[in-house]
Amino acid sequence: MYIEQVDRTRIPRHIAIIMDGNGRWAKAQGRERTYGHQAGAQTAHEILKAAGRLGIDYVTLYTFSTENWNRPAAEIKALMSLLMDNLVEKLFMDYEARLRVIGDRSRLAPEIQQAILDIEEKTKNNKKTCMVMALSYSSKWELTKATQDIARLVKEGRLNPDDITEQTIAQHLDTAGIPDPELMIRTGGEERISNFLLWQCAYSEFYFTKTYWPDFDEEELCHAICEYQHRQRRFGKTGEQVEEEQK
């Protein structure tokens, strides 16, 4: 059991997850795609609960990308309805979790925007895992927006171009104040990151699994963490340098 093998002293603070495979999971069972999304929502609840038990500070879920707006209207409507059903304060309070949403909220329905604001406010003092939901999000959108914000500061004379640093850019991203993910997980068998946290995952470890998201559970999560814990994170240094620093 991977749950028993996890080193609780080396848990990643932040895990990002691309929740892929809902539609294919449903199709394999002869059901509609929306059935897979409903099952996937329940998996998200279980992973949030598991993250709290493991002591993971942040779990970022790629919930709905800017590209997903190009899906059939009926599927988008079903996804938004499912999202609204799961934006329930009790779910987060039961897990002592916080909610934070990143992405272009302006494209979401007003009632969804309000529900997000309400839950973010009501859960802000909870002590366990922060669930970061990437909604109407893509890295290219995020980096474009950050660039526009910084350009305005320069135009207004409030920022010298020569003073722009990596920190400046990070502070203008939607994830400002959140540590970069140490581990990125993608379910469903695909091996790409699909315009998700491109800046933040510059040095993340990647874990790809063929398991569809509705079947991803705490044991699978612990398998990914164990894989992460057996890797040497060098950040551009040699393995020998890292080993010397760890002595």
C-alpha positions as CSV (number, residue, x, y, z in Angstrom):
1,M,0.0,0.0,0.0
2,Y,1.5,3.3,-1.1
3,I,-0.4,5.1,1.7
4,E,1.9,3.3,4.2
5,Q,5.0,4.1,2.2
6,V,4.6,7.9,2.1
7,D,7.2,9.8,4.1
8,R,5.1,12.2,6.1
9,T,8.1,14.4,6.7
10,R,8.6,15.1,2.9
11,I,5.0,15.9,1.8
12,P,4.9,18.4,-1.1
13,R,3.3,21.6,0.0
14,H,1.5,22.1,-3.3
15,I,0.2,19.5,-5.8
16,A,-1.3,20.5,-9.1
17,I,-3.6,18.1,-10.9
18,I,-4.9,18.0,-14.5
19,M,-8.1,16.0,-14.0
20,D,-8.4,14.1,-17.3
21,G,-10.4,11.2,-18.5
22,N,-14.0,11.9,-17.2
23,G,-15.5,11.6,-20.7
24,R,-13.6,8.4,-21.7
25,W,-14.4,6.8,-18.3
26,A,-18.1,7.4,-18.9
27,K,-17.9,6.2,-22.5
28,A,-16.3,3.0,-21.4
29,Q,-19.4,2.4,-19.2
30,G,-21.8,3.3,-22.0
31,R,-22.8,6.5,-20.3
32,E,-22.9,10.2,-21.3
33,R,-19.9,12.4,-20.7
34,T,-21.8,14.4,-18.1
35,Y,-22.0,11.2,-16.0
36,G,-18.2,11.1,-16.0
37,H,-18.0,14.8,-14.9
38,Q,-20.3,14.0,-12.0
39,A,-18.1,11.1,-10.9
40,G,-15.1,13.3,-11.4
41,A,-16.6,16.0,-9.0
42,Q,-16.9,13.3,-6.3
43,T,-13.3,12.3,-6.9
44,A,-12.3,16.0,-6.3
45,H,-14.0,15.9,-2.9
46,E,-12.2,12.7,-1.9
47,I,-8.8,14.0,-3.0
48,L,-9.4,17.2,-1.0
49,K,-10.2,15.1,2.0
50,A,-7.1,13.0,1.5
51,A,-5.0,16.1,1.0
52,G,-6.1,17.3,4.4
53,R,-5.2,14.0,6.0
54,L,-1.7,14.0,4.4
55,G,-1.0,17.6,5.3
56,I,-0.8,19.0,1.8
57,D,-1.2,22.8,1.9
58,Y,-2.4,23.4,-1.6
59,V,-4.1,21.3,-4.3
60,T,-4.7,23.1,-7.6
61,L,-7.3,21.4,-9.8
62,Y,-7.5,22.3,-13.6
63,T,-11.3,22.5,-13.5
64,F,-12.2,24.4,-16.7
65,S,-9.8,25.9,-19.2
66,T,-10.2,28.9,-21.5
67,E,-10.1,26.4,-24.3
68,N,-13.0,24.5,-22.8
69,W,-15.3,27.3,-23.8
70,N,-15.0,25.9,-27.3
71,R,-16.8,22.7,-26.3
72,P,-20.4,22.0,-27.3
73,A,-22.9,24.4,-25.6
74,A,-24.8,21.6,-23.9
75,E,-21.7,20.2,-22.3
76,I,-20.6,23.7,-21.1
77,K,-24.1,24.2,-19.6
78,A,-23.9,20.8,-17.8
79,L,-20.4,21.6,-16.5
80,M,-21.4,25.0,-15.2
81,S,-24.5,23.5,-13.5
82,L,-22.3,20.8,-11.9
83,L,-19.8,23.5,-10.8
84,M,-22.7,25.5,-9.1
85,D,-23.9,22.3,-7.4
86,N,-20.4,21.8,-5.9
87,L,-19.8,25.4,-4.8
88,V,-21.3,24.6,-1.4
89,E,-19.9,26.1,1.8
90,K,-20.6,22.9,3.8
91,L,-18.2,20.8,1.7
92,F,-15.3,23.0,2.5
93,M,-16.2,23.5,6.1
94,D,-16.6,19.7,6.6
95,Y,-13.0,19.3,5.3
96,E,-11.7,22.5,7.1
97,A,-10.5,23.5,3.7
98,R,-10.2,26.9,2.0
99,L,-11.3,27.8,-1.6
100,R,-9.4,30.0,-4.0
101,V,-10.2,30.4,-7.6
102,I,-7.8,31.5,-10.4
103,G,-8.8,32.4,-13.9
104,D,-11.0,34.8,-15.9
105,R,-14.0,35.1,-13.6
106,S,-15.6,37.6,-15.9
107,R,-16.7,34.9,-18.3
108,L,-18.5,33.0,-15.6
109,A,-22.2,33.5,-14.8
110,P,-22.9,36.1,-12.2
111,E,-24.4,33.6,-9.7
112,I,-21.2,31.5,-10.0
113,Q,-19.0,34.5,-9.5
114,Q,-21.0,35.4,-6.3
115,A,-20.9,31.8,-5.0
116,I,-17.1,31.8,-5.4
117,L,-16.7,35.1,-3.6
118,D,-19.0,34.0,-0.7
119,I,-17.1,30.7,-0.2
120,E,-13.7,32.3,-0.5
121,E,-14.6,34.7,2.2
122,K,-16.3,32.2,4.5
123,T,-13.5,29.6,4.3
124,K,-10.5,32.0,4.4
125,N,-9.7,31.1,8.1
126,N,-9.9,27.3,7.7
127,K,-6.7,25.6,8.6
128,K,-6.4,22.6,6.3
129,T,-5.8,22.3,2.5
130,C,-6.5,25.2,0.2
131,M,-8.3,24.0,-2.9
132,V,-7.3,26.2,-5.8
133,M,-9.8,25.8,-8.6
134,A,-8.5,26.9,-12.0
135,L,-11.7,28.1,-13.7
136,S,-11.8,29.7,-17.1
137,Y,-8.0,29.6,-16.9
138,S,-5.0,29.1,-19.1
139,S,-1.4,30.1,-18.6
140,K,-1.3,32.1,-21.8
141,W,-4.3,34.1,-20.6
142,E,-2.6,34.5,-17.2
143,L,0.7,35.6,-18.5
144,T,-0.9,38.0,-21.0
145,K,-2.9,39.6,-18.2
146,A,0.2,39.9,-16.0
147,T,2.1,41.5,-18.8
148,Q,-0.7,44.0,-19.4
149,D,-0.8,44.9,-15.7
150,I,2.9,45.4,-15.6
151,A,2.9,47.5,-18.8
152,R,0.3,49.8,-17.2
153,L,2.5,50.4,-14.2
154,V,5.4,51.3,-16.5
155,K,3.2,53.6,-18.6
156,E,2.0,55.3,-15.4
157,G,5.6,55.8,-14.3
158,R,5.1,53.6,-11.2
159,L,7.6,51.0,-12.4
160,N,11.0,51.2,-14.1
161,P,11.3,48.5,-16.8
162,D,14.8,47.8,-15.5
163,D,13.3,46.9,-12.1
164,I,11.1,44.1,-13.5
165,T,12.2,40.8,-12.1
166,E,10.9,37.3,-11.9
167,Q,9.3,38.3,-8.6
168,T,7.5,41.2,-10.3
169,I,5.9,38.8,-12.8
170,A,5.0,36.2,-10.1
171,Q,3.3,38.9,-8.1
172,H,1.0,39.7,-11.0
173,L,0.0,36.2,-11.7
174,D,-3.3,34.8,-10.4
175,T,-1.4,32.5,-8.1
176,A,0.4,35.3,-6.3
177,G,1.1,34.2,-2.7
178,I,0.8,30.5,-3.5
179,P,4.0,28.4,-3.6
180,D,4.9,26.8,-6.9
181,P,3.8,23.2,-7.2
182,E,6.4,20.7,-6.4
183,L,4.4,18.0,-8.1
184,M,2.1,18.0,-11.1
185,I,-0.2,15.0,-11.7
186,R,-2.1,14.3,-14.9
187,T,-4.6,11.5,-15.1
188,G,-6.1,9.8,-18.1
189,G,-2.9,8.7,-20.0
190,E,-2.0,11.9,-21.8
191,E,1.4,13.3,-21.3
192,R,1.2,17.1,-21.8
193,I,0.4,20.0,-19.5
194,S,-2.2,21.7,-21.7
195,N,-1.6,25.4,-21.0
196,F,-1.7,24.9,-17.2
197,L,0.6,26.7,-14.8
198,L,3.4,27.0,-17.3
199,W,5.3,29.6,-15.3
200,Q,4.7,28.0,-11.9
201,C,5.7,24.5,-13.0
202,A,9.1,25.4,-14.3
203,Y,10.7,23.0,-11.8
204,S,7.8,20.8,-10.8
205,E,8.1,17.0,-10.9
206,F,5.6,15.4,-13.3
207,Y,3.7,12.3,-12.8
208,F,1.5,10.8,-15.5
209,T,-1.0,8.0,-14.9
210,K,-3.3,6.1,-17.3
211,T,-5.9,6.0,-14.5
212,Y,-9.0,8.1,-15.5
213,W,-9.8,10.8,-13.0
214,P,-13.0,9.2,-11.6
215,D,-10.9,6.2,-10.6
216,F,-8.1,8.3,-9.0
217,D,-8.2,7.8,-5.3
218,E,-6.0,8.3,-2.2
219,E,-3.9,5.3,-2.9
220,E,-3.2,6.7,-6.4
221,L,-2.3,10.1,-4.9
222,C,0.1,8.4,-2.5
223,H,1.7,6.5,-5.4
224,A,2.4,9.8,-7.1
225,I,3.8,11.3,-3.9
226,C,6.0,8.2,-3.3
227,E,7.4,8.6,-6.9
228,Y,8.0,12.3,-6.2
229,Q,9.9,11.5,-2.9
230,H,12.3,9.1,-4.8
231,R,13.4,11.8,-7.2
232,Q,16.3,14.1,-6.8
233,R,15.3,17.8,-7.3
234,R,18.4,19.6,-8.6
235,F,17.2,23.0,-9.8
236,G,20.1,23.2,-12.3
237,K,22.7,21.9,-10.0
238,T,24.6,18.6,-10.3
239,G,23.5,15.6,-8.4
240,E,26.7,15.7,-6.4
241,Q,26.0,19.3,-5.3
242,V,22.6,18.4,-4.1
243,E,23.9,15.4,-2.2
244,E,26.6,17.5,-0.5
245,E,24.0,20.1,0.5
246,Q,21.9,17.4,2.1
247,K,24.7,16.1,4.3
